[in-house]
Amino acid sequence: MLFNTHLDLTKKPKPTMPYFPEQSANNREFNNADSFCIAFDSAWKELNQDESSKKQEQDKKIELALKQIESHPFVIDSPSKARDIAKFRIRLLKLG
């Protein structure tokens, strides 16, 4: 039996699923630590751009960041883990 090994690279493949921009990876939240870290990093960065927030104690800033993402599934289901991961991330990445 012979196989056709020739690939026609001029044809665009048809997508198997429709793409909806509002469902891009940046807008999706999952109930896991990775998704939480992405959301937390964004909230932390935004807080650090505000001059009044820069002067606050780290624990207070963590609470403010968590408040910004309080609707995140991981924060809802595991608030103490979320807080611990936030502290670990700040220490690990020297974000404090």
N, C-alpha and C positions, 0 to 999 in steps of 0.2 A: 504494500500500500504506500502510495506516495503522499507526502504532506506538502501543502503549499507553504513554503517558508518565506515567501515574499510579503512584506508588510507595506501597505500603501500609507506612507506618512503624510501624504498631502490631504487626506481626509481628516476632518476634526471628529474626534470621538463624541458620541452623543452622551450627555450626562444621564446618569441612571436615576438621579433624584433632583427635583427642582431646588434651586438655590434661592433662599430668602435672606437678603442682607440683614434683616433684623434678627436673624438667628445665627449670626456669625459668632465665632468663638469668644469674641470680646463681650458679648451680651449674654452669654449662657453661664448659669451658676449651677454648681453641683454640690451635693452634700458630701464633700470630701476636703481634706486639708489642702490639696493643690489649688482647687478653686478658691478656697478661702484665702490662701496666700496671695493670689492674684488680686482679689478684691481688697485685701488689707493693705498691700503695697501701694495700690492706687490711692486709698484713703489716707495713708500715712504720708505719701508724697504731697498730696493736696494740703494736709495740715502743716507740713513743714514749709510750705510756700507762704503761709500766713504769719506775719511778723509776731502777732500777739500769741500765737500757738507755739512758736519756737521757744519762748521763754518759760513755758509751763513744764512741770515735772513730767518725767517719762510716763509714770503710771497714769497720770491725768490725760496725757496725749493718747495713750493706748485706749483708754475708755472713750475718748472723743472719736477716735478712729472706728472703734467697734460700734459706737452709736451710729456712725455714718452708714455702716453696712449691716445694721441690725436685722434686716430682712433676708440676709444671706442664709441659706438652709443650714450650713455648718454652725453658724453663730446661734441659730435658733435651737438646734438639736444638741449642740455640745458647747455651751458658752464657756465653761471652765477650760476645756481643751483649746478653744479658740484663743482665749486669753494667754494660756501657756505657750501656744505656738507663736503668737504675736511677740511675746517677750523673748522667746528663743530666737526668732527671726531678727529682731532688732539687735540682739547681742551677737548673733552669728555674722550678720552682714554689716555690723557696726553702723547702724542707722540712727543710733541714739544721740 
